[in-house]
């Protein structure tokens, strides 16, 4: 298999290694990949609706439903009917879920420490700044793409663009 020596190829490979390391460390603590992000999101704002969680995690609602169902069975979260909308359920952390967030923080820190082992602190800070710039730029492109896709979907296909 040919190696991708481009910068983006190296970024992708590094991201894959880091994701695999995090997943393995999380699994040692009884958490599956993706559950960390959901718990951290609830740690920031407990009681989110399923739709809010899907939006915050950038996944589809059925994915959140499966995750929450599994995590409720594991005792990390509980679903409660919304007090304002009888069609919705809100997701809340249990005490076990709150404790898991502490473990997630420790896991993320251990993974980062392992990934950056051997780098000088100034190189680590420089790398962080560069990655922040790349993320910002890519986020802006993603936002533009989403808005143009929405315009396309909302456009009336029965009349050509620009005509009444």
N, C-alpha and C positions, 0 to 999 in steps of 0.2 A: 504494500500500500504506500503510495507516494505521500510524503509529508508536505503539508502546506506551510511554507516558510514565510508567508506574508504576515504582516502585523496582525491583521484580523484573524488569520488562521491561528496564530499563537494566542490571541485573546480568547478565541473560542475553545481551544484546547485547555488553556488555563482555567477558564470558567467551568469546563466539564470536570476537570480534576478537583477543583474546589467544591463543586456541587456534590461530587461523589464522596469526598472526604466528609463534608457536612452530613450527608445522608447516612453514612456509616456511623458517625458519632451520634447522630440523633437516634438511630436504630438501637444503639446500645442503651439508650434511655427510654426505649419503648415508643418512640415517635417515628412516624413515617415522613418522608420528604413531602413538603407542602404544608404539613400540619403546623410546622413552626411559624410560617407566615400567617396562617389563620389565627393562631393563638396570639401572636404579636399584634396583629390588627385589633383583636378584641382587647388586648392589654392596653392599647391606646384609646380605644373607644368601645367599651363593653355594651352589649345590648343592641348590636347592629342587626338590621334585617338581613335576610339571606341575599337580597338584591344588592344591598350596600356592600356586603362582604364580597360578592362576585365582582363588583366594580372595583373595590379597593385591592383585590388580589389579581385583577385583570384576567379573570377566568369566566367561563359561562355558568349561569345559575345551576344547571344540573350537576356540574362539578362540585359546587359548594354544597349542594344537597347531599351528595354522596359523602363528602368529607365530614360534614356536620353529623350525619347519621353514624358514621364510623366513630367519630370522636365522642359523641354522646354515649355510645356503647362502651367506650374506653373510660368514660367518666371525666373527660376534660371539659366538656361544655354541656349546656342544657338548652333546649328550645322552650320558649314560652310564647303563648299567643300575644300578639301586639295589643296594647291597650287602646290604640287609636284606629287600627284597621284589622277587622276580624279575619281578613284573608291572609294576613302576614304573620310570620313567626319571627321573633327576635332571638338572637343567640347570645348566651351569657356564659362567662367563665365560671367553672366550679372552683372550689379550693384546690383541687388537684390540677386544674388548668392553670391557676395562678402560680402554683409551685412549678409546673412544667415550664413556664416562661423564664423562671430563674435558671432552670437547667438549659434552656435554649440559649440564653445569654452566655452561659458558661461554654456551651458547645460552639457557638459562633466565635467566641473569643479564642478558644483552643484551635479551631480551624484556621482562623486568621493568623494566629501566632505561628502555626506550622507552615502555612503558605509563605509567610514573609521571613521565615527563619533564614538568617544569613544576610539579610539586607540591612544596611545601615539605616538608622532612624530618618536621616534626611532623605535617603532614597525612597523610603516608604512613604514619607510625606509628599515627595515629588510625584511618585506614582499615583497617590490618592488624588492630587490636584489634576493630573492629566486625565485620569479616568473620570473624574467629575466633569471635566470639559467635554469628553466624548459622550458621556451619558446625557448631558444637557443638550448637546447637538443632536444626538439620536432621538431624544425625547421630543425635541421640536419637530423633527422630520416625521415622527410617528403621529404627532398631533395634527400636523398638516395633512398627512395621508388620511387620517380618520375623518377630518372635516371634509375633505374632497370626496371621500367615499360616501359620507352621509349625504352630501349634495347630490351625488349621482343617484343614490337610492331614492331620495326624496323628489327627484326631478320627474315630471310627468313625461312618461315615455311615449305618449300618444302624439305629442307635438315636438318637433325638432327644437333643440336648445336655442334660446334667444328669440323664439317666435311665440306669440300669444296663444 
